[in-house]
């Protein structure tokens, strides 16, 4: 498997396909909330198994931090290490951008995953798109 920074419209479409499968179809997030006004301001990532897109995410620079968003892995690829590989690639990109802090809003079901990667919870629970979340940060 390979994780890469999106460099073409086809790769971006592949990332959107994974996001749609995970967030809209699986988690029932309204489609109008999944694609937002920040798409053009973000650096997108997509992971492939051969030529099949299987994971995606994005970062934006917000308040001199890398804000990690839309992290998703197709259900059949979870628990394979791919999520960690995706996050490592995203953190490497943040370091290239000379950013020293990561921030994300994690679904409660993913907090343990992010804890293992060194993220700490810095907020109380809140609802986003009908799903409980917390804000987490990590120093690079």
C-alpha positions as CSV (number, residue, x, y, z in Angstrom):
1,X,0.0,0.0,0.0
2,X,1.1,3.6,-0.7
3,X,0.0,6.8,1.0
4,X,0.6,10.0,-1.0
5,X,-0.2,13.6,-1.2
6,X,-2.9,14.2,-3.8
7,X,-1.4,15.7,-6.9
8,X,-4.2,15.3,-9.5
9,X,-8.0,15.6,-9.9
10,X,-8.2,11.8,-10.2
11,X,-6.4,11.4,-6.9
12,X,-8.7,14.0,-5.3
13,X,-11.7,12.2,-6.6
14,X,-10.3,8.9,-5.2
15,X,-10.0,10.6,-1.8
16,X,-13.5,11.9,-2.0
17,X,-14.8,8.4,-2.9
18,X,-13.2,6.9,0.2
19,X,-14.6,9.8,2.3
20,X,-18.1,9.3,0.9
21,X,-18.0,5.5,1.6
22,X,-16.9,6.0,5.2
23,X,-18.7,9.1,6.3
24,X,-21.8,9.3,4.2
25,X,-22.6,5.6,3.5
26,X,-21.3,4.0,6.6
27,X,-21.6,6.7,9.3
28,X,-24.7,8.5,7.8
29,X,-23.1,11.9,7.8
30,X,-25.2,14.2,5.5
31,X,-23.4,14.5,2.1
32,X,-23.8,18.3,2.2
33,X,-21.6,18.3,5.4
34,X,-19.0,16.0,4.2
35,X,-17.6,18.1,1.4
36,X,-17.1,21.6,2.7
37,X,-15.8,25.1,1.9
38,X,-12.2,24.1,3.0
39,X,-11.5,21.6,0.3
40,X,-9.6,24.0,-1.9
41,X,-7.5,25.3,1.1
42,X,-6.4,21.8,2.2
43,X,-3.6,19.4,1.4
44,X,-5.3,16.1,0.6
45,X,-3.9,12.5,1.1
46,X,-5.0,9.2,-0.4
47,X,-3.9,5.7,0.2
48,X,-4.0,3.0,-2.4
49,X,-3.9,-0.8,-2.3
50,X,-2.6,-1.4,-5.8
51,X,-4.9,1.1,-7.7
52,X,-7.8,0.9,-5.3
53,X,-8.2,4.0,-3.0
54,X,-8.7,2.7,0.6
55,X,-8.0,5.6,2.9
56,X,-7.9,9.4,2.9
57,X,-7.5,12.6,4.9
58,X,-6.5,16.2,4.7
59,X,-4.7,19.0,6.6
60,X,-5.1,22.7,6.7
61,X,-3.0,25.3,8.4
62,X,-5.1,26.9,11.0
63,X,-3.5,29.2,13.7
64,X,0.0,28.0,12.8
65,X,-1.1,24.4,13.5
66,X,-1.7,21.5,11.1
67,X,-5.5,20.8,11.5
68,X,-6.0,17.2,10.6
69,X,-9.4,16.5,9.1
70,X,-11.5,13.8,7.3
71,X,-9.3,10.9,8.3
72,X,-10.9,7.7,7.1
73,X,-10.0,4.1,6.2
74,X,-12.3,1.7,4.5
75,X,-13.7,-0.8,7.0
76,X,-11.9,-3.8,5.4
77,X,-8.6,-2.0,5.8
78,X,-9.0,-1.0,9.5
79,X,-6.7,-2.6,12.1
80,X,-4.0,-3.2,9.4
81,X,-1.7,-0.3,10.3
82,X,-2.9,1.8,7.4
83,X,-4.4,4.5,9.6
84,X,-1.1,4.9,11.3
85,X,0.7,5.0,8.0
86,X,-1.7,7.7,6.8
87,X,-1.2,9.8,10.0
88,X,2.6,9.4,9.7
89,X,2.5,10.7,6.2
90,X,0.3,13.6,7.2
91,X,2.7,14.5,10.1
92,X,5.7,14.4,7.8
93,X,3.9,16.9,5.5
94,X,3.2,19.1,8.5
95,X,6.9,19.1,9.4
96,X,7.8,20.0,5.8
97,X,5.4,23.0,6.3
98,X,7.5,23.9,9.4
99,X,4.5,23.3,11.7
100,X,5.1,22.1,15.2
101,X,1.7,21.2,16.4
102,X,-1.1,19.0,15.2
103,X,-4.8,19.4,16.0
104,X,-7.8,17.2,15.2
105,X,-11.4,16.6,16.2
106,X,-11.6,12.8,16.9
107,X,-14.7,10.7,16.9
108,X,-14.9,9.2,20.4
109,X,-14.5,5.7,18.8
110,X,-11.1,6.8,17.5
111,X,-9.6,8.4,20.6
112,X,-7.7,5.3,21.5
113,X,-6.1,5.2,18.1
114,X,-5.0,8.8,18.3
115,X,-3.7,8.3,21.9
116,X,-1.4,5.6,20.6
117,X,0.0,8.1,18.1
118,X,0.7,10.6,20.9
119,X,-2.3,12.8,20.7
120,X,-3.9,14.2,23.9
121,X,-7.5,15.2,24.5
122,X,-7.8,18.9,25.1
123,X,-11.6,19.5,25.1
124,X,-14.8,18.1,26.5
125,X,-17.1,16.1,24.3
126,X,-19.1,17.8,21.5
127,X,-21.3,16.7,18.7
128,X,-20.2,17.2,15.0
129,X,-22.4,15.9,12.2
130,X,-24.4,14.0,14.8
131,X,-21.3,12.1,16.1
132,X,-19.6,12.7,19.5
133,X,-16.1,14.1,19.2
134,X,-13.2,15.6,21.3
135,X,-10.4,17.9,20.2
136,X,-6.9,16.4,20.4
137,X,-3.4,17.9,19.9
138,X,0.1,16.6,19.5
139,X,3.5,18.4,19.5
140,X,5.8,17.5,16.7
